[in-house]
Amino acid sequence: MPKRTLQGVVVSDKQAKTVVVRVDRRFTHPIYKKTIRRSKNYHAHDENNEFKPGDQVWIEESKPISKLKRWTVVRGEQKKTA
């Protein structure tokens, strides 16, 4: 069975080797037929502390690393700074 991969934005990098990633999803309400946005935060393992808040990253399921971490950062793009 393949591992799930999600795309999100780094919200926090205050912990060592960990980033908090916000993943947004959109779906249509079953009754009102209106598009709704929901988001969820995931703790992901970032071995080299290379991602900062605002960066877009892809995370992948992994075995439990700690109490909250079950995801690993696979790749990411640094935020464009002007």
Backbone hydrogen bonds in HBPLUS format (Angstrom, degrees):
<---DONOR---> <-ACCEPTOR-->    atom                        ^
c    i                          cat <-CA-CA->   ^        H-A-AA   ^      H-
h    n   atom  resd res      DA  || num        DHA   H-A  angle D-A-AA Bond
n    s   type  num  typ     dist DA aas  dist angle  dist       angle   num
A0061-GLU N   A0004-ARG O   3.12 MM  57  5.66 154.2  2.19 155.8 161.5     1
A0006-LEU N   A0059-ILE O   2.92 MM  53  5.37 157.2  1.97 150.0 157.6     2
A0059-ILE N   A0006-LEU O   2.83 MM  53  5.37 159.0  1.88 154.2 161.0     3
A0008-GLY N   A0057-VAL O   2.97 MM  49  5.63 165.7  1.99 163.5 167.3     4
A0057-VAL N   A0008-GLY O   2.91 MM  49  5.63 162.1  1.94 153.0 159.0     5
A0009-VAL N   A0022-ARG O   3.01 MM  13  5.32 155.8  2.07 143.6 145.2     6
A0022-ARG N   A0009-VAL O   2.83 MM  13  5.32 167.2  1.85 156.2 152.7     7
A0010-VAL N   A0055-ASP O   2.91 MM  45  5.49 165.4  1.93 161.3 166.0     8
A0054-GLY N   A0010-VAL O   2.93 MM  44  5.41 162.7  1.96 142.7 144.2     9
A0011-VAL N   A0020-VAL O   2.70 MM   9  5.52 174.2  1.71 164.3 166.3    10
A0020-VAL N   A0012-SER O   2.94 MM   8  5.11 162.5  1.97 144.8 148.9    11
A0046-ASP N   A0017-LYS O   2.95 MM  29  4.78 169.1  1.96 116.0 119.5    12
A0019-VAL N   A0044-ALA O   2.94 MM  25  5.40 160.5  1.98 153.3 159.6    13
A0044-ALA N   A0019-VAL O   2.84 MM  25  5.40 170.5  1.85 166.0 169.3    14
A0021-VAL N   A0042-TYR O   2.78 MM  21  5.19 169.6  1.79 158.5 160.2    15
A0042-TYR N   A0021-VAL O   2.84 MM  21  5.19 155.6  1.90 145.0 153.0    16
A0023-VAL N   A0040-LYS O   2.87 MM  17  5.43 172.2  1.88 160.4 160.5    17
A0040-LYS N   A0023-VAL O   3.01 MM  17  5.43 147.2  2.12 139.0 148.9    18
A0025-ARG N   A0038-ARG O   2.78 MM  13  5.46 158.3  1.83 166.5 171.9    19
A0038-ARG N   A0025-ARG O   2.96 MM  13  5.46 166.2  1.98 160.8 165.3    20
A0027-PHE N   A0036-ILE O   3.06 MM   9  5.51 155.6  2.12 149.5 157.2    21
A0036-ILE N   A0027-PHE O   2.76 MM   9  5.51 169.0  1.77 166.2 168.4    22
A0029-HIS N   A0034-LYS O   2.86 MM   5  5.35 165.2  1.88 142.3 146.3    23
A0033-LYS N   A0029-HIS O   2.99 MM   4  4.82 138.1  2.17 128.3 132.9    24
A0045-HIS N   A0071-TRP O   2.89 MM  26  6.27 157.3  1.94 135.7 139.4    25
A0073-VAL N   A0045-HIS O   3.08 MM  28  5.98 175.3  2.08 153.2 151.7    26
A0049-ASN N   A0046-ASP O   3.27 MM   3  5.50 167.1  2.28 114.4 118.2    27
A0055-ASP N   A0052-LYS O   3.13 MM   3  5.90 163.4  2.16 146.2 148.2    28
A0056-GLN N   A0077-GLU O   3.20 MM  21  5.38 143.1  2.35 156.1 157.4    29
A0077-GLU N   A0056-GLN O   2.76 MM  21  5.38 159.0  1.80 161.9 169.1    30
A0058-TRP N   A0075-ARG O   2.86 MM  17  5.50 160.3  1.89 165.0 162.4    31
A0074-VAL N   A0058-TRP O   2.80 MM  16  5.65 166.2  1.82 156.1 160.7    32
A0060-GLU N   A0072-THR O   2.84 MM  12  5.34 156.9  1.90 149.0 155.8    33
A0072-THR N   A0060-GLU O   2.88 MM  12  5.34 153.1  1.95 147.2 155.9    34
A0062-SER N   A0070-ARG O   2.96 MM   8  5.45 147.6  2.07 146.5 139.8    35
A0065-ILE N   A0069-LYS O   2.92 MM   4  5.41 171.3  1.93 155.4 158.2    36
